[in-house]
Amino acid sequence: MMATDSLFQKRTEMSRVTAEEEYRKNPKLRPEDIHYLQDWLSKQPHLPAVPAKSVIENHYTIKTHAPEVWGKRDPLSRDIQDALDVTYMVLLPERDRRGNLVLLFRMANYDPSKFIHEKANKAFLMLNDMALLEHGTVPGLTIVFDSKGVGFNFLPRVNISNLKKMIMFLQVVVIEEHIP
């Protein structure tokens, strides 16, 4: 339970990046661009009213089709606590050589019967969201999956439909933003 406590302890301590910090960090980002996006979003009733790039529609479309992953996201819920009891998920304090945030995922318990793929996915994506809220825009994300101790005995525990949605989200929403 120690990993759980440290992972979500930031939940109350986390401060969001301000627009002014983003403007200083990214000279290509201009207030008028944000105003343009806000205007466009105000004319999209099916999307939440948040400023973002053109990927936002894909982002929310995928999330809408996977409520099992993006619904009921309470870090103190039994499901998330169960996921954190069998995995280690952490945002490393140092960035990689390209300035990307580094998210590390590995098993803490190698008993496949304890691993529930959907719960682990949800917890991992919650950590990803926390990292982006705390750090704002970044060049990218480096996801490190340490597969030590994970073999074919875990395969029956993986929900293929859920995995497909997770990969689609990573490809369409996360990676699409970082391809030159």
Backbone torsions as a table, in degrees:
resi	resn	phi	psi	omega
1	MET	NA	-15.4	-179.3
2	MET	-62.3	-41.7	178.9
3	ALA	-61.4	-38.5	178.9
4	THR	-61.7	-48.6	-178.3
5	ASP	-60.2	-45.3	-177.4
6	SER	-70.9	-33.4	-178.1
7	LEU	-64.8	-45.7	-175.1
8	PHE	-101.5	7.4	176.8
9	GLN	-61.5	-35.5	-179.7
10	LYS	-64.0	-15.3	-176.7
11	ARG	-49.4	-41.1	-178.8
12	THR	-93.4	-18.8	-176.9
13	GLU	-94.3	-14.7	-172.5
14	MET	-66.7	137.0	173.8
15	SER	-114.9	139.2	-179.8
16	ARG	-80.5	152.0	176.3
17	VAL	-73.7	136.1	-179.8
18	THR	-87.8	163.5	177.4
19	ALA	-61.2	-39.0	-179.8
20	GLU	-62.2	-40.0	177.8
21	GLU	-64.1	-39.1	178.8
22	GLU	-66.1	-40.7	178.5
23	TYR	-62.5	-40.7	178.2
24	ARG	-67.6	-38.1	-176.6
25	LYS	-73.2	-34.0	-174.7
26	ASN	-126.4	95.0	-176.9
27	PRO	-63.1	-18.3	177.9
28	LYS	-76.9	-18.6	-179.9
29	LEU	-84.0	125.6	-177.7
30	ARG	-123.7	148.6	178.7
31	PRO	-54.8	-36.0	-179.4
32	GLU	-66.7	-28.9	175.1
33	ASP	-65.6	-42.1	179.5
34	ILE	-64.7	-42.3	178.3
35	HIS	-62.2	-40.0	177.4
36	TYR	-60.6	-46.9	179.6
37	LEU	-64.1	-40.6	178.1
38	GLN	-62.2	-40.2	177.9
39	ASP	-63.8	-46.3	178.4
40	TRP	-59.6	-45.6	-178.7
41	LEU	-63.8	-33.8	180.0
42	SER	-64.7	-19.5	179.4
43	LYS	-97.8	9.0	179.3
44	GLN	-117.0	83.5	-174.1
45	PRO	-62.8	-20.9	-178.8
46	HIS	-82.9	-5.2	179.6
47	LEU	-111.5	148.2	174.6
48	PRO	-65.9	153.7	-177.4
49	ALA	-85.0	80.1	175.9
50	VAL	-134.0	143.0	179.3
51	PRO	-73.0	135.6	176.9
52	ALA	-166.8	176.2	179.6
53	LYS	-84.4	-175.2	-176.1
54	SER	-62.2	-16.1	-179.8
55	VAL	-71.2	-12.5	-173.6
56	ILE	-58.7	-37.3	-179.3
57	GLU	-64.1	-45.5	176.4
58	ASN	-60.6	-42.5	-179.2
59	HIS	-54.9	-52.6	-177.1
60	TYR	-77.7	-27.5	176.2
61	THR	-64.9	-46.6	179.4
62	ILE	-64.4	-42.9	179.8
63	LYS	-62.9	-35.4	178.8
64	THR	-64.6	-34.7	-177.7
65	HIS	-86.2	4.2	179.7
66	ALA	-137.5	59.8	-179.0
67	PRO	-62.6	-24.0	178.2
68	GLU	-65.9	-20.9	178.9
69	VAL	-100.2	-40.7	-173.4
70	TRP	-104.7	3.6	175.7
71	GLY	-100.1	161.5	175.9
72	LYS	47.9	61.6	-174.6
73	ARG	-100.2	63.7	177.0
74	ASP	-97.7	115.6	-177.0
75	PRO	-64.2	-17.2	179.7
76	LEU	-97.3	2.4	179.7
77	SER	-67.2	158.2	180.0
78	ARG	-59.9	-41.3	-179.6
79	ASP	-58.8	-47.2	-178.6
80	ILE	-69.8	-40.3	177.6
81	GLN	-61.2	-40.4	177.0
82	ASP	-60.8	-43.5	179.3
83	ALA	-62.5	-40.6	-177.9
84	LEU	-75.6	-18.9	176.1
85	ASP	-73.0	-24.7	-177.3
86	VAL	-110.5	-1.6	179.9
87	THR	-133.9	158.9	167.8
88	TYR	-111.3	126.3	176.1
89	MET	-133.6	126.8	-176.5
90	VAL	-151.2	144.4	170.6
91	LEU	-90.2	116.9	-178.0
92	LEU	-68.2	146.2	-176.4
93	PRO	-69.6	-25.9	179.7
94	GLU	-101.2	146.7	175.7
95	ARG	-87.8	164.5	176.9
96	ASP	-77.7	-179.7	-173.4
97	ARG	-64.5	-17.4	178.0
98	ARG	-97.5	3.7	179.2
99	GLY	88.0	6.7	179.4
100	ASN	-74.5	146.4	168.9
101	LEU	-69.1	147.3	-179.4
102	VAL	-117.9	118.9	176.7
103	LEU	-105.8	126.1	-178.8
104	LEU	-108.9	134.8	178.0
105	PHE	-131.5	129.6	172.9
106	ARG	-152.9	163.7	179.9
107	MET	-79.9	141.7	173.4
108	ALA	-103.6	-23.7	179.8
109	ASN	-131.1	121.4	-174.2
110	TYR	-91.7	14.2	176.3
111	ASP	-86.4	109.7	-177.1
112	PRO	-57.5	-28.4	-178.3
113	SER	-67.1	-18.0	179.9
114	LYS	-89.4	-16.1	-174.7
115	PHE	-89.4	124.3	175.2
116	ILE	-120.3	110.3	-172.2
117	HIS	-53.9	-47.3	-177.0
118	GLU	-60.9	-40.9	-179.8
119	LYS	-67.2	-41.6	179.2
120	ALA	-64.4	-42.2	177.1
121	ASN	-58.8	-47.0	-178.1
122	LYS	-61.2	-46.1	179.7
123	ALA	-63.0	-41.0	-179.8
124	PHE	-63.7	-43.5	179.2
125	LEU	-68.8	-30.6	175.0
126	MET	-66.3	-39.8	176.3
127	LEU	-63.7	-42.2	177.5
128	ASN	-58.9	-45.8	179.3
129	ASP	-62.9	-41.1	177.7
130	MET	-61.3	-42.3	-179.4
131	ALA	-62.0	-43.5	-178.9
132	LEU	-70.1	-35.9	176.2
133	LEU	-64.7	-39.7	-176.9
134	GLU	-76.2	-36.3	-174.0
135	HIS	-104.3	-11.8	-178.4
136	GLY	70.4	-153.2	-179.9
137	THR	-67.9	141.8	178.9
138	VAL	-138.6	159.6	178.8
139	PRO	-57.6	-32.8	-179.9
140	GLY	177.2	-175.5	177.2
141	LEU	-122.9	134.2	171.7
142	THR	-108.2	118.5	-179.3
143	ILE	-103.7	119.6	-180.0
144	VAL	-107.6	119.8	176.6
145	PHE	-110.3	109.1	177.3
146	ASP	-84.1	109.4	-173.5
147	SER	-93.7	13.4	177.7
148	LYS	-55.4	129.0	177.6
149	GLY	82.3	-2.1	179.6
150	VAL	-103.2	121.1	-179.4
151	GLY	-130.6	-164.9	-179.7
152	PHE	-63.1	-18.1	178.6
153	ASN	-66.9	-14.9	176.4
154	PHE	-88.6	-17.8	-175.2
155	LEU	-55.7	-43.0	178.0
156	PRO	-63.7	-16.2	-179.2
157	ARG	-85.4	-8.4	-177.3
158	VAL	-91.6	125.4	176.3
159	ASN	-85.6	111.5	-174.3
160	ILE	-61.4	-41.4	178.5
161	SER	-60.9	-44.2	178.7
162	ASN	-64.9	-42.6	178.9
163	LEU	-61.5	-40.9	178.9
164	LYS	-60.8	-43.7	179.1
165	LYS	-64.6	-39.5	178.8
166	MET	-64.6	-46.0	179.7
167	ILE	-64.7	-41.7	178.5
168	MET	-60.2	-44.3	177.9
169	PHE	-60.1	-47.4	-179.4
170	LEU	-62.7	-41.9	-179.1
171	GLN	-69.5	-50.6	-171.4
172	VAL	-79.8	-39.7	-173.1
173	VAL	-96.8	-50.0	-174.8
174	VAL	-80.2	-53.7	-174.0
175	ILE	-71.7	-38.6	-177.8
176	GLU	-53.4	-34.5	-179.3
177	GLU	-69.6	-21.3	-170.9
178	HIS	-111.8	5.9	178.0
179	ILE	-87.4	123.7	-178.7
180	PRO	-67.8	NA	NA
